[in-house]
Amino acid sequence: GIYTEPGLGLGHRRLAILDLSAAGHQPLFNAEGTVAVVYNGEIYNYRELRAELEGRGYRFRSDCDTEVIVHAWSAWGADCVHRFRGMFAFAVWDREGETLFLARDRLGIKPLHYALLSDGRLLFASELKAVVDHPDFPRDLDPEAVEDYFAFGYVPDPRTIFRRARKLAPGQRLTVRRGQRVPEPETYWDLTFEPGAAGGDPEGELIERLDEAVRMRQVADVPLGAFLSGGVDSSAVVAMMARNAREPVQTSSISFGDKAFNEASYAEQVARRYSTDHAVREVSPDDFDLVDRLAGLYDEPFADSSAMPTYRVCELARSRVTVALSGDGGDETFAGYRRYRWYLQEEKVRRLLPGPLRQPVFGALGTLYPKLNRAPRYLRAKATFQSLALDPLDGYLDSLSVVKAPQRALIYSDRFRSELAGYTATEVLRGHAANAPDHPLLRVQYLDLKTYLPGDILTKVDRASMAHSLEVRVPVLDHHLVEWAAGLPAGLKMHRGEGKAVFKRSLRPYLADDILYRRKMGFAVPLAAWFRGPLRDHVRAALLGPELLDTGLFDPDGVRRLVDEHQSGKWDHSAPIWSLLMFAGFQRRYLETGA
């Protein structure tokens, strides 16, 4: 639907989930025609809110959650966001107050982009492409966003790759009144990690809270299922769904030919235990067709190669259901990443040795120690020495960087380094660290909740699922569950080097130990082999040709060295090459063709 009036235009394309009738079409107005909403997401407690609003005299014409937002705005104004439990990005237009109100959910599950043009017009949309498409939008790149991209593999909120466009960050709202200057967004929610959540039975309470979060997300008027990778998080969600479902849960997973990365047998084990209606599709390790398609899907450079299998599992799920539940968020909420364990160990060393002593000692060791990529992990100490020479935030960024700082220095041109004026991507972490807890584990959990979770994990799934008209719901990121988990003692999350300790213990009655305690695999794409084999010529043409190098951002000799060293087998530079390849694809789509 489209609605326009002088100075305002609202448009929406609906994926109907609740109340499939025309009453739920958007833009949706109140009965008086004074308040309208365009909205993406789900408000899971909409029935309770509807009953409360009806008690205050508001009348409903539909049975969808969208209409709750309209009346919640009338009842509570900007504070209506505190009442919503769910995932959402929405815009409310209040004609009487001549006010536009934008809001994004607490964890950033749903995206919202905006831009202020030079003449004062405000553009906003779920996808960046809708903003960039405006004929008056300037497509100048933000140099700091380019540095952020090559460090993180995505552009962290609130930046976008373009100077004039921004993302509304998770837990933010923006109120714009006609004739007044557009203010800075306001943060209405943040995670505090205040202690006190652990009672006498944290495992039992965790299951109760997870079960409630899953049940809320099983409400739909369309077919509903789940992703099932065979990992802890998706298996936990399926186990809770099976407890509440009257019919077999429809589960979807993909398999790989390489046994080292194939979790299909574990997914099958969970599917058998809970008698799910399980579908598996084997993904070719040579799925080249998606390489160029991803640039159009993500609208800005995005270097997580697992976007490719994520796209395929969404494609499989959509052939069976319209809504799928996912286990995303478990690692951030319950401290499951291996890098957390390494960071805690490094922090112990940093606290024992003062910086003036630690930096030269470990800096020298990091330089002298050989790079042993093929050796057992305990012998690969070069990266650890290099990280210990850095301050905690620089060290943490180094542990998760797609293109390490020395590689970025190698590929950047002198002109681009001058444009950066000393800026480094660590500033993103420093900005968030000012509000982070002091405990090292809780600190990096907070940093990931602000950066990696919304910028990579949730972005990856949202774009891949929406490309197939599939809604993905994430019960582990129910904000009540996340707030409760944040208050747990750090020792319940990371215990003797085991991440997600309390989460795994709580699930032992529901999942076998070989599901809970095996090494995490994840979605793997054989980039190193691709770039030396079937995509060898494609890489050289894309990265060493004039299209990329004429931007002035990159040093031709540095990029060539990176490609040559990888294709000769000397080093594995697949991650930076993939990052450059995705940047080149973005450039072709948005900077050259104007598409």
N, C-alpha and C positions, 0 to 999 in steps of 0.2 A: 504493500500500500504506500501511497504518497500523499502528503498533505503540505500545502503551501499557503502562506499568507504574507503580506508585505513584511520583508525583513526576515523571514523564517522559512525553512524547508525541512521536512522530516520524511525519511524514506525507510522502508523495512522490508526484508524478505523473510518469511516465516518458515521455520521448521516446527510444525505443530506437534506438541507432545501431550499437553493437557487441554481438554475441551477442544476437539478438532473442528468444531463448528465455526461459522463465520464470526460469531460473537467474540472470538479471541483474536481476530485479525488486528494488525497494527498499521499505523499509529492508532492507539486505543484511547478514546476520550471518556471522561465522566459524562453523566447524563446531561449536564448543563453545557457541555462543550467548552468548558473553561480550562480544563487540565488534560494534557495529552502525554502519552509515554511511548517511546520506542525502546525496546529492551531485548537483551540477549541473556539467556541463562535460565535458572530455576530457583524459585523461592520455596524451599521444602516445608516451611511452617506456614504456608499461605492459608491453610484451613483454619488454624488457630487465630491468625491475624484477621481473617475474614469475619469470624464470629465476633471478635472484639470490635471490629469496625461496624458491623451490623448493629451491635449494641449501642454504638454512638450515633446511629441514625443513617449510616451510609447504605445505599441500595446497590445491589450487584445485578448485572445483566448477563454475566457469563460465569462459568465454573473454572476459569483459568487463573493462574497466579498473577498474570499481567495486570489484571484489574485491581488487585490488592495494592500494587505500587501506586496507582493513580490516587486511590483514597487514602493510602498511608501518607502520601505527600500532603494532601489536604488536611489530614489530622495532625501530623507531627512535623511537617516541614522537613528541613535538611536532616533532622535527627531520625527520620524514618529508617535510615540505613542501619541504625542500631537494632531495629526490630527484626531485620531480615536474617534468616539462616539459610544460606545457600551460595550459589555462584551467580554473579550478575555483573553486567555493564548496562547502564541505562541512561536515558536522557528524558527528563520531565520538562514540559513547557507549560508554564502557568501564565495564561493570557491576561488575567486580571492583575497579577503582580508583575507582568512583563519580565518574567524570570525564567532562565534556563538553568536546570540543575543536572549536573553529570556526576555519576558515582560508579565506582568499581569495587568488586567484592574484596574482602579482607586479605585473602591470600593471592589474589591475582589470577584466578582460574580463567576468567573471561577478560578479553582485552578491550581497551578503549584508547583510541588515538585522537589527537586534536592538534590544530595549528591556528595561529593568529596571523592573518594576512596583513600586509603593510597598511591597508585602508581600514583596519579594525574588524573586518569580518572574521568570524570564528567558524572553523570547520571541525567536524567531529565524526568519527566512524569506528566501527568494530575493527575494520581492516585498514592498514596504512594505505593500500592501493586506492581506496576511495578518497582519501585526502589528497594524495599525490596527483590523482586524476584531474583535480580542479585546474582549469587553464591558467589561473593566476598564482598557482603554488610554485615557489622557486625551488628547484631541485638541487640546490647547493649542498654539498656534503658537509657534515660536521667533522672536522679533523679529530677531535677528541673521541667521537663515536667510532671512527675508523680504528683508532688505537684500542679502544675498548673491545671492539669486535675481534681483532686479531689476538688479543689477550684472552678473552673469555670464550670466544667462539659464537657470540651473540652480542647484541647491543643491550646492555642492562637498562632497566627503567631508571629514570623517566626519559632518558634520551631516545631518539631514533637516529638512524643513519643520516637524516636530513637536518640541517640547522634549524629550520622553521617548524618542525613537527615534534611533538612530544607524546609520550605515553602517560596517561593518568596512572600513577603508581598504585600498587595494591593498597587497599585501605584508605584511599583518598577520595575526596569529593570536591566539586568545583561549582560555585554558584555565580552565575553571570546575570547582571541586570541591564536591561536595555538602556543605552545612553551612558553607562558607566564603564570605566576601565576594567578589563578582564583581570581579576586578581590571580594570585598564585594559588594552586590547589591546597586544600587543607587536609591534614591527616586526621581521620576520625577513629582509627584503630591501629594499635601496634601490640606486638607480643612482648610481654614483660619478664617472663621466666621467674616470677616470684615464687619462692618455695612454699611448701605446705600442702601439696596435692597428695602426697603418699600417705594413705591410711594403713590399716592393718592388713588389707588384702588388695594391693595394687593390681595384681594379675586379674583377679575377679572383676574389679571395677573397670579395668581396661576392656575386658571382653564385653561388659554391659554397655559401655560407651560406644565401642566399635559396632556392636550389634544394633544399637539404636541408630547410629549414623547410616548404616547400610539399609535398615528398614525404611528410613525416611526417603532414601533414594531409589526404592523399588516401586514408587508410585508413578504410574504412567498409563496413558490410554493407547499406547503403541507397544509393539514387541520389545522386550527388554532382555539383556544378557550381560555377559562380562568377558573381559579379556582374561586369559589364563596362560601365563607364561611358564608356570612351574616354580616361580620365585616365591619368597615368603609373603610379600604384600598382596599380590593378586590371588594367591591361594587362600590367604586369610579372608579376603573379601568374598570369594566364592563359597568358602565354608560358612560364613555368616548368611549369605544369600540362601544357601540350601536349607538352613534352619527355618527360614521364614517362607519359602516358596511352596506353593501347592503343586506345581508341576516342575519337571526337571529344568534346572537352570541351563540356558543356552550359553555355552562357552566357546571361545574362539582363540586359537593360537597358531603360530607359524613355526615351522621347523627349518633348519639349515642342513645342508649336506655335510658340513664340517662338524664332526662329533665334539670337537673341543668347545664349540659354542652352541651346541644343540640341547635345549632344555625340554624338548618335546616329550621325552619319556617321563619327566617329572610332572609335567602338565597332565599327561595321560594318567599318571598315578592318582593325582588329586581328582581328576574327572571320574575315575572308577570309584573312588571312595565315596563321592557324593552323587554318583549316578547322574552326572550332567549329560546334556545333549551336546556332545563335544565335536567340534569341527577343526581340522588341522589342514593347513596348506603349506606345502614346501616352497620356500622362496629360493629362487636361483641365486647363487653367489655372484652371478654376472648380470645383475639387474641394472644395466647401464641406462635404460630408458628414462629412469627417474632423475638422472644427474642434472640435466638442464631444466626439468620440470620444477625442481625444488625452488629455483630462484623466483618463479612466478607465484609459488605457493606461500612463501614466507615474507615477500615484499621488501625485505632488507637482508643483507648477508646473514646466513645462519649455517654454522659449521659443524653441527652435530650430525654425523653420518648415520646415526641410528634413526634419523628421520625417514630413511628409506624403508626399513622393515616396519616402522611404525605406520607409514602410509599403507603398506600392504596388509597389516593386520586390521586396520580400520576398514579397508576395502572388503576384506573377508567378513568382518563383523556386520557391515552394513548390508551384505547380501542376505543376512538372516534376521537382524534386529534393527531398530531405530535408535535405541538407547543402550549404551554399554557402560558398566561400572568398571573402574580401573583401580589399581593399587597404588597409584602415584602418590608420593608424599611421605611414604613410610620411612625412607632413609633420612629425610630432613627432620621429621617429627620425632623419631626415636633413635637418631644417631647411628645410622647404619653404614655410612660410607667408610671404606678402609682408610681414606685420607685423614679421617678424624683421629684414628689410632696413631698414625704417623705424626700428626700435628701435636698430639699430647706428648708423645715421646720427645719430639724436638723441643717443645716448650720446657720440659724438665731440664734439658741441657742448657737452653738459653738462660734459665733462671739460675743455674749454677755458675755460669761463666759470664762476666760482664761484657758488654758489647765491644769495648776497646781491645779486649783480649780475644774474644770469640771470632770477631770478623776477620782479622788477619790470619789466625790459625786455620779456621775452616775454609776461608777463601783460598789459601794456599793449597790445602788438601783437595779442595774441589777442582783446582786447576791441574794439579799433578796426578790425581788419581785417574786411571784409565776408564774410558767409557765402555762398560761391559754389558751391552744390551742382551747378549745371549747367555750370560752367566746366571747361576742361581741368584735369587733376589738378595740373599744376605751378602753377596759379593758386589752388588751394584750400589756402591756407596757414594759414587760421584754426585748424584743428584741430592743425596742427603747432606753431604758436606757443603754443597753450594747453597742449599736452603738454610742450613744452620748459620751461614755467614750473613744472612739477610735478617732484617727485623721481622717480627712475627707476621705482619700483614703482607710484606713482600714475599716472605717464605710461603705463606698460604696461597697467594696468587700464583706463585711458581708451581705449586703442587697441582693446580687445576688448569693452568694455562694451556690452551691449544697450541699457540705459537709462543715459545719461551722468549724471554726478553732478549737473549743474544741473537735469536733468529729474527726477531722483529727489527733489531738494529741492523741486521744483515740485509733485509729486503727493503727497508724504508729508504727513500731518496733523501738527499741533503735538504731539498726544498721542503719536503713534508716534515722532516724533523724540526726544521725552523718554524713551520706552522704550529707544531705542537708546543713550542716554547717551553720545553721541560716537562710538559704534562705526561703522566704515566697512568695506566689503568688502575694502579694501586689506589689512586684517589677515590675510586668508586667504593672500595672497601673501607677506606679511612672515613668517608662520609657516614657510612652506616655504623662503623665501630664506635662512634661517639655515643650511640644509644644502646650498644650491646652490653651484655653482662660481663663481669670480670672473669668468671670461670672460663678457662680456655675452651672446653668442650661446648659450653652453652654459647660462647662467643661465635665459634665457627658455625654452629647450628643457626644462629641468628643471621649471620652473613649470608648463608646459603638460602635461607627463607626470603631474604631481600633481593638476592641476585639470581642464583642458579635455578631455584625452583620456578619463579615466574618467568625468567628470561629464557631458560632452556627447556626444562622438563614440561611445563604447562604450555608453553608456546608450541613446542613440537607436537604435542598431542592435539591441542586445539585446532591448529591449522590443518593437520592431517585428517582429523575427524570431520571438520566442517567441509573439507573438500569433497567428502563423500556423503554429506548431509546426515552425519552420525553424531548424536549427542553423547558425550562422555562425562560421567559423573564420578567424583573422587571422594568417597566417604572418609578416607583417612585424613583428608583435609577439612573435615567438618570443624568449624572454628571452636566449638565447645570442646571437642576432643583434643585439638591442637593446644588450646589454652591449658587444659588439664595436664597434658603430657609435658608442657613447658615447665610446670611446677614440680615435676618429679626430680628427685636428687640425681645428679649426673651419674652417680655410681649404679643407679638402676638401669641407665641406658647403655653405658659402656662399662662392662664388668670384666676385669682381667683380659682386656683386649678384645672382648666379644661385643660387637655393636648390637643394638636393638635387643639387649639382654632381657629386659622385662617383657617386651613384645613377644619374643620367641618363647619365653617360659609360659606366658599366658595362653599360647596357642598349642601347647603340647597335647592337650586332650583332643585337638581338632586336626593336627597335621603331624605326619611322621617326622622323626628327627632328621632323616636324610633330606627332607624338604627344608627344615628349619635351619640346619647347621652346616649345610654344604657351602662351598665357595660360590659366590655370586658370579653369574656369567654375563647377562645382559645381551642386548642386540649387537652383534658384531658384523662389520662389513669388511671384506678383505681388500682394503684400500691399497696397502703396500704392493700386493701382487698385481692389482689392476693397473697401477701407475707404471709398473715395469713391463706389463704385458699388453693386454687388449686396449688399454687407454693411454698407452705410451705416447702415441702421436697426437692424440687429443690434448693431453697435458701440455706438450711442447707448443702446439699451435695456440692454445688458449692463454698460456702464461708467458710465452716468449715472443708473441706477436705484438703488433702495434696497438691493438685494442686495449690491452691492460697497461702496457708500459707507457703509452702516450698520455695517461692520466697525470703523470708527473709524481704520483705517490710512491712509486717503487724504483729501486735501483736495478737496472737491467742485469748488471754483473752479479748482484746478490741473488736475484731470482734464478738466473741461469745456474749458478753454483748449487743452489738448493736442488734444482731439478736434476742436474748432472750427478750429484752425489747420491741421490736416491736411485736413479735409474741405473747407475753403475753397480748398485748393491753395497756401496761403501757405508751409507747410513740410512736409517729409516726416517725419512722426512714426510711421511704420508699425511700427517696431521696438518702441517703448514701448507702442503701442496693442496690438500682438500679445501683449506680455508681460502687460499688464493683462487681456486677453481670456483668456489661459491661466490666469491666477490666478483669474479669476472662474469659469471652468469647474471648476477644482480645488475652489474654495469650495463650489460647488453640490453637488459629488459627495461631499465628505468633511466639510464643516463644517455644512451645513444639513440634508441628507437623512439623514446617518448611514449612507449606503450602503457 
